Amino acid sequence: MVHVLSSRTLLQPTDPESSRRFYGEQLGLPVYREFGTGPERGTVYFLGGGFLELSGRSDAPRSPAVRLWLQVADVAAAHAELRTAGVEIARAPVREPWGLIEMWIADPDGTPVVLVEVPADHPLRHRAGI
């Protein structure tokens, strides 16, 4: 059995500075740590129970199969804040048939980012038998 102590998603952006502005300034993710020097230095952001690391540089945008799922307390408030910060909203908040409220944006390389609110009455908030 693998005992995971910590986890992070690693992205190699095509334009590291633009991606740092997006994740750090527009989304407002707090920095966990930075390492290296220069434009391709690494920046690791807190993502709730995990981390997002931007490091290095890619010559091409990453696979469209990569998506980030970020749970937030209030997706309507996040929507208003991101619009004010100039983030392009790919899809405004919508309550999905499965009960979650989802809003979609994309990072500078086009990586889809879904912001999700789990409503108080959703089964994900409750454990059976408790």
N, C-alpha and C positions, 0 to 999 in steps of 0.2 A: 504494500500500500504506500502510495506517495503521500507524504505529510507536507502539504504546502504551507509555508510560513508567510508568504507575501506573493503578490502577483502584480504584473504590469503589462500593458499593451504597448508595443513599440511601433512607432511610425517613423519612416524616413521621408520627410517632405521634399518636394521639388524646390520649394522656396522656404527654408527654415525660418527666416525673419517674419515672413507673412504668416506662417503657421503659429509662431510664438505670439504674434499680435492677436491672432484669432483666439487661441486657447487661453492665453494669459490676460489679455486686455478686454476683448469683446465678450468672451464667456466668463471671464473673471475667475478662472481656476487658480487656486493658490499653488505656489511653487513649493515642492517638497525639497528639491535640490537641483543644483546645476553643476556641470562638470565640463572640463575641457575649455578651450578658448576659440575665439573666432566665430565666424558666421555659422559654422556647422557644430558648435558646442551643443552639449546635451542639456535638455531641460526636462525635469520630471515633475509632473503636476499631480496633486491629490485628486482622486476620483472616488470619493466616498470610501468604500472598502478596498480599493485598488489604486493603481497609479497609471498615468499615461506618460510615456517617455517619447519625446521628439529628439532624435539624434541622427547625425549624419545627413546625407542628402541623397535623393533618388533622382535618376535621370528621367523617370516616367512616373506618372501617378500610379498609386497602388491599385490592386485589384478591386473591382466593384463589389466583390464578395465581402470585403472588410466593411463593417459598420460598427458604430459605437452606440451603446444603449445606456443612457444616463437617467437614472431616476431622480426626480426633483420633487420637492414638497408641493409646489404650486406652479403648474405649467402655464397658467394664464399670466401670472406675475413674471415668469421667465420670458414669455412671449413679449410682454411689454418692455422689459429691460433690454432684451436682445434687439428689438426694433429700434429703441432709442440708441443703442450702441452701433447701429448701422449694419447689423447682421441680416443677410437676406434670408427670409423665411421661405423654405421650399413648400411647406404645408402648415397652415395655422393649426392650433389645437383642435382635435376632434376626438369625441368619445367613440372608441372602436366597439364593434359588436362583442368583443371579449371583455369589455368593461374598463379597459385602461384608457386614459386620455393621453394622446400622443401628438407631438409636434415635431416636424422634421426640418432640419437645417443641413448644411454641408460645410466642411472645412475648405480652405483654399485649394486643395487638391481634388475636391469633389467627394471626399469620404462622407457618406451619409452619417448624420448624427441624429438620433431620435431622443427627444426629451420626453420622459414618461412620468405621469402622475398616477399613482395607485390610489383611487378613491377609498375613503374610509369604509365603504360597504363592500369592497371587492374581496373575493376569497383569498387573494394573496396576503391580505392583512390579518387573516385568521388561520389558526391551526386547528384542524379537526380534533375534537375530543378535549379541547382546553377551554 
